[in-house]
Amino acid sequence: MGFRFVKYFLFAVAAFGLWSLIAAALGNYLIVSHPLDRADAIIVLAGGREFEERGLEAARLFRQGVSTKIVLTNDGVEAGWDDVAGWNHLFVERARSLLLVNGVPEESIEIVPGVIRDGSEVGTVVEANAVSSFCKDQGYTRIMLVTSAYHTRRALKVYTGIPKPESPFDAVGISHPPLSKAEISYTFWWLSPRKWRVVPGEYLKMLVSA
């Protein structure tokens, strides 16, 4: 009985260690970074409640001198009731306010016209097409994308995959907020129910958009 217990225990430890390595690799694969020294515009991808981390990263790049323009997209999602204003702010409005508070002047903030939706969800491909059209009209050929870490690989793939002549881009960079232990690169991301939705979801969406 004792030997069997030890055998099962060692097997469980080995399986746990192997899964931890696989999970870390799956999470890390989704994360890419491609810096640009200069860009015509910093594009902050819509992300609902992730607007803050993305907005702060965009403001950092702005202060760093990467670009003099920050472009937001409107996902049409309400961010919650504001007792002072007396209405529900949209996340794009809160993102704009966040940029202003963090030193980005009003004249440097632009918003892509229209609401970026694909049915009931915000679609990266739909958003990319709208951003591409907007940038073509503005003459922006070098862009720096800002999104959450888990979304970087798929977002970069979508934007660099837009064919000519629809795409005006000569260079596409991408950046994400600083990583923390809550991120998917952390070995034990799979202990979070939310991350179980995020990681498999990203792989599925990459397969669908391939």
C-alpha positions in Angstrom: 0.0 0.0 0.0 2.8 2.3 0.9 4.7 1.7 -2.4 1.5 2.3 -4.4 0.9 5.6 -2.6 4.5 6.7 -3.3 4.1 5.7 -6.9 0.9 7.7 -7.4 2.3 10.6 -5.5 5.4 10.7 -7.7 3.2 10.4 -10.8 1.1 13.3 -9.6 4.1 15.5 -8.9 5.6 14.7 -12.3 2.2 15.5 -14.0 1.9 18.7 -12.1 5.4 19.8 -13.0 4.9 18.9 -16.7 1.6 20.7 -16.9 3.1 23.8 -15.2 5.8 23.9 -17.9 3.2 23.4 -20.7 0.9 26.1 -19.2 3.7 28.6 -18.9 4.7 28.0 -22.5 1.1 28.4 -23.7 0.8 31.7 -21.9 4.1 33.0 -23.0 3.5 32.2 -26.6 0.6 34.6 -26.8 2.8 37.5 -25.7 4.9 39.4 -28.2 6.4 42.9 -28.3 7.7 44.8 -31.3 8.9 48.3 -30.4 9.1 51.3 -32.8 11.2 54.3 -32.1 8.7 56.5 -34.0 5.2 56.1 -35.2 2.6 58.3 -36.8 0.0 57.2 -34.2 -0.3 55.0 -31.1 -3.5 52.9 -31.6 -5.1 51.8 -28.3 -7.3 48.7 -29.0 -10.7 48.6 -27.4 -10.8 46.3 -24.4 -13.7 47.2 -22.1 -12.5 47.1 -18.5 -8.9 46.8 -19.7 -9.0 50.4 -20.9 -7.0 51.6 -17.9 -3.9 49.4 -18.4 -3.9 50.0 -22.1 -4.4 53.7 -21.7 -1.6 54.1 -19.2 0.8 52.2 -21.6 -0.3 54.5 -24.4 0.4 57.6 -22.3 3.8 56.2 -21.4 4.7 55.7 -25.0 3.4 59.2 -25.8 5.6 60.8 -23.1 8.5 58.7 -24.4 8.1 60.5 -27.7 7.0 57.5 -29.8 4.2 59.5 -31.4 2.3 62.8 -31.0 -1.1 61.1 -31.7 -3.1 58.5 -29.8 -6.0 56.9 -31.5 -8.9 55.3 -29.6 -11.6 53.0 -30.9 -15.2 52.9 -29.5 -16.5 49.5 -28.5 -19.8 51.0 -27.6 -19.7 49.4 -24.1 -20.9 51.3 -21.1 -18.5 51.7 -18.2 -21.0 52.2 -15.5 -23.1 55.0 -14.0 -21.4 58.3 -13.1 -23.3 60.0 -10.2 -21.6 63.3 -10.9 -22.3 63.4 -14.6 -25.7 61.7 -14.3 -25.2 59.2 -17.1 -23.4 56.0 -18.1 -20.0 56.8 -19.6 -18.6 54.7 -22.4 -15.3 53.0 -22.0 -13.9 55.1 -24.8 -14.9 58.3 -22.9 -13.1 57.0 -19.8 -10.1 56.1 -21.8 -10.0 59.6 -23.2 -10.3 61.1 -19.7 -7.5 58.8 -18.5 -5.2 60.0 -21.2 -5.9 63.7 -20.4 -5.2 63.1 -16.7 -1.9 61.5 -17.7 -0.5 64.3 -19.7 -1.8 63.7 -23.2 -3.2 67.0 -24.6 -6.7 67.0 -26.1 -5.5 67.8 -29.6 -3.4 64.7 -29.6 -6.3 62.3 -29.0 -8.3 61.0 -31.9 -11.3 58.6 -32.0 -12.1 56.3 -34.9 -15.6 57.2 -36.1 -18.3 54.6 -35.5 -18.7 51.7 -33.0 -16.4 48.8 -33.4 -18.6 45.7 -33.1 -18.9 42.3 -34.6 -22.3 41.1 -33.6 -22.4 41.2 -29.8 -18.6 41.3 -29.4 -15.8 43.5 -30.3 -13.9 41.8 -33.1 -10.2 42.4 -33.7 -10.6 41.9 -37.4 -13.5 44.4 -37.6 -11.6 46.8 -35.5 -8.4 46.4 -37.6 -10.3 47.2 -40.8 -11.8 50.3 -39.2 -8.4 51.5 -37.9 -6.8 50.8 -41.3 -9.4 52.9 -43.1 -9.0 55.7 -40.6 -5.2 55.6 -40.8 -5.4 55.7 -44.6 -7.5 58.8 -44.5 -5.1 60.4 -42.0 -2.0 59.4 -43.8 -0.7 57.2 -40.9 1.7 54.6 -42.3 3.6 53.7 -39.1 1.5 52.6 -36.1 2.2 51.4 -32.6 -0.6 49.1 -31.3 -1.3 49.0 -27.6 -3.3 46.1 -26.1 -3.2 43.7 -23.2 -0.4 41.1 -23.2 -2.5 38.1 -23.9 -3.9 39.8 -27.0 -0.6 40.9 -28.6 0.3 38.0 -30.9 -3.2 37.7 -32.4 -3.5 41.5 -32.8 -0.2 41.8 -34.5 -1.0 38.9 -36.8 -4.3 40.6 -37.8 -2.9 44.0 -38.5 0.2 42.8 -40.4 -2.1 40.4 -42.3 -4.3 43.1 -43.9 -3.5 42.9 -47.6 -2.5 45.8 -49.8 -4.0 48.1 -51.0 -6.5 48.0 -48.1 -3.6 48.4 -45.6 -1.7 51.7 -45.5 0.8 50.4 -43.1 4.6 50.3 -43.8 5.4 49.4 -40.2 3.3 48.0 -37.3 4.7 47.8 -33.8 3.0 46.5 -30.7 3.4 47.1 -27.0 1.6 45.9 -23.8 1.4 47.0 -20.2 4.0 45.7 -17.7 3.5 42.1 -16.8 2.6 40.9 -13.3 1.9 37.6 -11.5 -1.7 38.0 -12.5 -0.7 37.7 -16.2 -0.8 34.6 -18.3 3.0 34.4 -18.5 3.0 33.5 -14.8 3.4 29.7 -14.3 0.2 29.3 -12.3 -2.1 31.4 -14.5 -4.4 28.4 -14.9 -5.4 28.7 -11.2 -7.6 31.7 -12.3 -11.0 30.8 -13.9 -10.8 34.0 -15.9 -7.5 33.0 -17.5 -9.0 29.6 -18.5 -11.4 31.7 -20.6 -8.6 34.0 -21.9 -5.9 31.6 -23.0 -7.9 28.8 -24.8 -10.1 31.6 -26.2 -7.1 33.3 -27.8 -5.9 30.1 -29.4 -9.4 29.4 -30.7 -9.6 32.9 -32.2 -6.2 32.6 -33.8 -7.4 29.3 -35.5 -10.6 30.9 -36.7 -8.8 34.0 -38.1 -6.0 32.0 -39.7 
